Amino acid sequence: MTTGESRGARTPSVAHGVRWSGIAVIARQLVQVLSAVLIARIIGPSSYGIISAAMIYVTLTSLILDQGLSAALIQRPKLSDRAPGAVATVNILLAVLIAGVTWFTAPLLAAFFSTPELVPVFQVLAVLLPLKAIAIVPRAMLSRGQLFKGIALADVAGGVAGAATGVMAAMLGADFFSLIYQVGVTDAIVAVMMLVFSRGPVPNFAFGQVKNLMSFSVKVFLTNCIAYFSRNVDGILVGRVLGVTSLAMYGMAYRVLSLPVQFVGQTVNRVLFPVFSRNTDDRAKVASQLTGATETLALAVVPVMVFISCAAPELVHLVLGPEWLPAAALISVFALGGARETIFYITPALMKAFGRTTLLLNYEFLATGLQVAGIIIGLQFGVFGVAVGYTAVGFLLVPVLFAIQARISGVRVRSQLAAILPAVHASVWGAAAYLAVGLLELPFIAHLAVGGAAYLALALAVLLLVHRRITLRFLGRAGEILGSRRRAPGPRRVGNPPVPTEEVVR
């Protein structure tokens, strides 16, 4: 028997999926960012550096627990009824194994960062690993069925409860241990709610079903491992060579890069991966969807990130306090890198959807090699040099990503450039306005307020006067995703997943 779509059931629309996925990503990440800012203000850079080092471990274990099998569960057109339960068993067993290894090697891990305080942090995080493992397969099966509402509710509830717990713990004097409380509460709530919404699966020992998924999942896992290394080698080296206080500054600035990826890129990616997977026989449609998604991502992200890049000193002073001002220059650099990364975040999903895992693996090898080179060169100039090296390499990879998109979907590079141009054009004019206000030497709050208004006014003027058609199209898509426009349900072929309309993602 195989699992699939319920015959006769109407599948959620793409706009519906994007809307609920967006709620999940934005709400959870927003509360996490707010909690990180509050905790950082309370405990200061030195203690926050310990949290930054611990988060490297949290990210790594999440990657290892998944092994690419969740992507295989989503990507397979047909799936055995016992496969999800078998994958769940593998995840739980692996979590127990990693927890045991971490417990005994925690002193070595802490010694790597020359920070003994990390020993109990690593050990408690290891004990919490099974909670992460339990939620992996239910999340994948909900995504496979494009039931994003359940994912959204679980992520929001867990994120809000965990963030509130972490901040309260910091206020009560838990210091860097506030991370433990936040992670534990978040993972427990998410695990329980995912199980409830997905109604399982029940773990079983049909490991032969896992073997059938390995041909796809192994390459995805290797790709994710390489991506993890390329994304975290900078933090690892900064913490090892420059110390955890520098890592705190770097980690806080890196959050700015990851914000648009998490808020916008993940929202679109979660929906488009299964959609691309079901439309691989129509390259023209995929090319149209890809171009539209690029245009939407660019207009949603580039103006915001360019403003953050310009206003970083004032924003840091206002949000984090003067103790964190050394992070402002890093934020200015990472904001630009975050815009680029968000726009191209869907390219790996495109490769996975078409089964081009070898191409994805080769790209990650190339990207990682260049990334490491840029980081090592930048390390010679301190933490700012690392930020510049990391970001510069990302822009060097843009032509490669364009070529991959063209090779898989047939989309023209000129079309992709035209999709990005309006956002860049408007942002450049907005940046000029903000920097011009800076010449008045106003107090930082007045500079932020007046400069922000000037940036917004000039950027909007350019979009509405020069790129009016594209801007109105973007606003229409945003309205449908947010639910302000309702499309009458039309007939749909029984058993088929939803096909995105041009109004949503073109």
BELUR-V288464 format. One record per pair of residues at least 12 apart in sequence whose ideal C-beta (glycine too) atoms are under 8 Angstrom apart, sorted by the first residue. I is the first residue (numbers start at 1). J is the second residue. Records with the same first field share a line. If there is no record, write none. Layout:
I->J ; J
This chain:
1->80 ; 81
2->78 ; 79 ; 80 ; 81
3->78 ; 79 ; 80 ; 81 ; 83 ; 84
4->78 ; 79 ; 495
5->145 ; 495 ; 496 ; 497
7->494 ; 495
8->494
10->489 ; 492
11->146 ; 492 ; 496 ; 497 ; 498
12->146 ; 147 ; 148 ; 498
13->487 ; 498 ; 504
14->271 ; 275 ; 498 ; 499 ; 500 ; 501 ; 504 ; 505
15->480 ; 481 ; 483 ; 487 ; 504
16->148
17->146 ; 148 ; 270 ; 271 ; 498
18->267 ; 268 ; 271 ; 481 ; 504
19->481 ; 482 ; 483
20->148 ; 149 ; 151 ; 152
21->148 ; 151 ; 152 ; 266 ; 267 ; 270 ; 271
22->267 ; 481
23->152 ; 156
24->148 ; 151 ; 152 ; 153 ; 154 ; 155 ; 156 ; 267
25->155 ; 262 ; 263 ; 266 ; 267 ; 270
26->263 ; 267
27->152 ; 155 ; 156 ; 159 ; 160
28->155 ; 156 ; 158 ; 159 ; 160
29->159 ; 259 ; 262 ; 263
30->263
31->159 ; 160 ; 163 ; 164
32->159 ; 162 ; 163
33->255 ; 259
34->163
35->162 ; 163 ; 164 ; 166 ; 167 ; 182
36->252 ; 255
37->319 ; 320
38->167 ; 170
39->51 ; 166 ; 167 ; 170 ; 178 ; 179
40->248 ; 252 ; 320 ; 324
41->320 ; 321
42->167 ; 170 ; 171
43->170 ; 175 ; 176 ; 178
44->323
45->245 ; 248 ; 249 ; 323 ; 324
46->244 ; 245 ; 248
47->175 ; 176
48->176 ; 248 ; 251 ; 252
49->115 ; 239 ; 243 ; 244 ; 245 ; 246 ; 247 ; 248 ; 251
50->115 ; 117 ; 118 ; 121 ; 176 ; 244
51->176 ; 178 ; 179 ; 248
52->235 ; 239 ; 244 ; 247 ; 248 ; 250 ; 251 ; 252
53->113 ; 115 ; 118 ; 235 ; 239 ; 244 ; 247
54->118 ; 121 ; 122 ; 125 ; 176 ; 179
55->179 ; 251
56->232 ; 235 ; 236 ; 239
57->102 ; 109 ; 122 ; 125
58->125 ; 183
59->228 ; 232
60->228 ; 232
61->98 ; 102 ; 125 ; 126 ; 129 ; 132
62->132
63->224 ; 225 ; 228
64->94 ; 98
65->91 ; 94 ; 95 ; 98 ; 129 ; 132 ; 133 ; 136
66->91 ; 136 ; 221 ; 224
67->90 ; 91 ; 94 ; 217 ; 221
68->216 ; 217 ; 218 ; 219 ; 220 ; 221 ; 222 ; 223 ; 224
69->87 ; 90 ; 91 ; 136 ; 140 ; 210 ; 213 ; 217 ; 221
70->87 ; 136 ; 137 ; 139 ; 140 ; 143
71->140 ; 216 ; 217 ; 220 ; 273 ; 352
72->213 ; 214 ; 216 ; 217 ; 220
73->87 ; 137 ; 140 ; 141 ; 144 ; 213
74->140 ; 143 ; 144 ; 273 ; 274 ; 277
75->216 ; 273 ; 277 ; 352 ; 353 ; 355
76->213 ; 216
77->278
79->144
80->206 ; 209 ; 212
82->204 ; 206 ; 209
83->206 ; 209 ; 210 ; 212 ; 213
84->137 ; 140 ; 141 ; 200 ; 201
85->137 ; 200 ; 201 ; 202 ; 203 ; 204 ; 206
86->203 ; 204 ; 205 ; 206 ; 207 ; 208 ; 209 ; 210
87->136 ; 137 ; 140 ; 209 ; 210 ; 213
88->133 ; 134 ; 136 ; 137 ; 201 ; 202 ; 203
89->203 ; 204 ; 205 ; 207
90->207 ; 210
91->133 ; 134 ; 136 ; 137
92->130 ; 133 ; 134 ; 203
94->133
95->129 ; 130 ; 132 ; 133
96->129 ; 130
98->126 ; 129
99->126 ; 127 ; 129 ; 130
100->126
102->122 ; 123 ; 125 ; 126 ; 129
103->123 ; 126 ; 127
106->118 ; 119 ; 120 ; 122 ; 123 ; 126
107->119
109->122
110->122
112->240
113->239 ; 240 ; 244
114->240 ; 243
115->244
117->176
120->177
121->176 ; 177 ; 179 ; 180
124->180
125->180 ; 183
128->180 ; 183 ; 184 ; 187
131->184 ; 187 ; 188 ; 190 ; 191
132->187 ; 191
134->191 ; 194 ; 195
135->154 ; 187 ; 190 ; 191 ; 194 ; 195
137->198 ; 201
138->194 ; 195 ; 197 ; 198 ; 200 ; 201
139->151 ; 194 ; 198
141->198 ; 201
142->194 ; 197 ; 198
143->270 ; 274
144->274
146->271 ; 274 ; 497 ; 498
147->197
148->270 ; 271
150->193 ; 194 ; 197 ; 198
151->194 ; 197
153->193 ; 197
154->189 ; 190 ; 193 ; 194 ; 197
155->190
157->189 ; 190 ; 193
158->185 ; 186 ; 187 ; 188 ; 189 ; 190 ; 193
159->186
161->185 ; 186 ; 189
162->181 ; 182 ; 183 ; 184 ; 185 ; 186 ; 187 ; 189
163->182 ; 186
165->181 ; 182 ; 185
166->178 ; 179 ; 181 ; 182 ; 185
169->181 ; 182
216->355 ; 357
219->357 ; 358 ; 360 ; 361
220->352 ; 357 ; 360
222->361 ; 364
223->348 ; 357 ; 360 ; 361 ; 364
226->361 ; 364 ; 365 ; 367 ; 368
227->348 ; 364 ; 367 ; 368
229->368
230->364 ; 367 ; 368 ; 371 ; 372
233->371 ; 372 ; 375
234->250 ; 254 ; 371 ; 375 ; 386 ; 390
235->247 ; 250 ; 251 ; 254
237->375 ; 376 ; 379 ; 386
238->250 ; 379 ; 383 ; 386
241->379
242->379 ; 382 ; 383
246->382 ; 383
249->324 ; 326 ; 327 ; 330 ; 383
250->327 ; 330 ; 383 ; 386 ; 387
252->320 ; 324 ; 327 ; 331
253->327 ; 330 ; 331 ; 333 ; 334 ; 387
254->330 ; 334
256->305 ; 308 ; 331 ; 334 ; 335 ; 338
257->334 ; 335 ; 337 ; 338 ; 341 ; 391
258->338
259->338
260->300 ; 301 ; 304 ; 305 ; 338 ; 339 ; 341 ; 342
261->338 ; 341 ; 342 ; 345
264->297 ; 300 ; 301 ; 342
265->297 ; 341 ; 342 ; 345 ; 346
266->345
268->293 ; 296 ; 297 ; 345 ; 346
269->345 ; 346 ; 349
272->289 ; 293 ; 346 ; 349 ; 350 ; 353 ; 500 ; 505
273->349 ; 352 ; 353
274->353 ; 497
275->289 ; 497 ; 498 ; 499 ; 500
276->289 ; 349 ; 350 ; 353 ; 354
277->352 ; 353
278->496 ; 497 ; 499
279->499
280->353 ; 354 ; 355
283->408 ; 409 ; 410
284->410
285->499
286->350 ; 408 ; 409
287->409 ; 410 ; 411 ; 415
288->502 ; 506
289->500 ; 505 ; 506
290->346 ; 350 ; 405 ; 409 ; 411 ; 416
291->411 ; 415 ; 416 ; 419 ; 506
292->419 ; 477 ; 502 ; 504 ; 505 ; 506
293->346 ; 505
294->343 ; 346 ; 416 ; 419 ; 420
295->419 ; 420 ; 422 ; 470 ; 473 ; 474
296->474 ; 477 ; 478 ; 505
297->342 ; 343 ; 345 ; 346
298->343 ; 419 ; 420 ; 422 ; 423 ; 424
299->422 ; 423 ; 463 ; 470 ; 471 ; 474
300->474 ; 478
301->338 ; 339 ; 342 ; 343 ; 423
302->339 ; 343 ; 420 ; 423 ; 424 ; 427
303->423 ; 426 ; 427 ; 430 ; 459
305->335 ; 336 ; 338 ; 339
306->335 ; 336 ; 339 ; 427 ; 428 ; 430 ; 431
307->427 ; 430 ; 431 ; 434 ; 452 ; 455
308->331 ; 332 ; 335
309->331 ; 332 ; 333 ; 335 ; 336 ; 431
310->332 ; 431 ; 434 ; 435 ; 451 ; 455
311->434 ; 448 ; 451 ; 452
312->328 ; 329 ; 331 ; 332 ; 335
313->325 ; 328 ; 444
314->444 ; 445 ; 447 ; 448 ; 451
315->328 ; 331 ; 448
316->328 ; 331
317->444
318->444 ; 445 ; 448
329->384 ; 387
330->383 ; 384 ; 387
333->384 ; 387 ; 388 ; 391
334->387 ; 391
336->391
337->390 ; 391 ; 394 ; 395
340->394 ; 395 ; 398
341->394
343->420
344->398 ; 401
347->401 ; 404 ; 405
348->360 ; 363
350->404 ; 405 ; 408 ; 409
351->363 ; 404 ; 408
354->408
356->408
359->404 ; 407 ; 408
363->400 ; 404
366->397 ; 400
367->393 ; 397
370->393 ; 396 ; 397
371->390 ; 393 ; 394
373->389 ; 393
374->389 ; 390 ; 392 ; 393
375->389 ; 390
376->389
377->389
378->390
402->416 ; 417
422->463 ; 466 ; 467 ; 470 ; 471
425->462 ; 466 ; 467
426->458 ; 459 ; 460 ; 462 ; 463 ; 466 ; 467
427->459
429->458 ; 459 ; 461 ; 462
430->454 ; 455 ; 456 ; 458 ; 459 ; 462
431->455
432->458
433->451 ; 454 ; 455 ; 457 ; 458 ; 459
434->451 ; 452 ; 454 ; 455
436->454
437->450 ; 451 ; 454
438->451
476->503
477->503 ; 504 ; 505
480->503 ; 504
481->504
487->501 ; 503
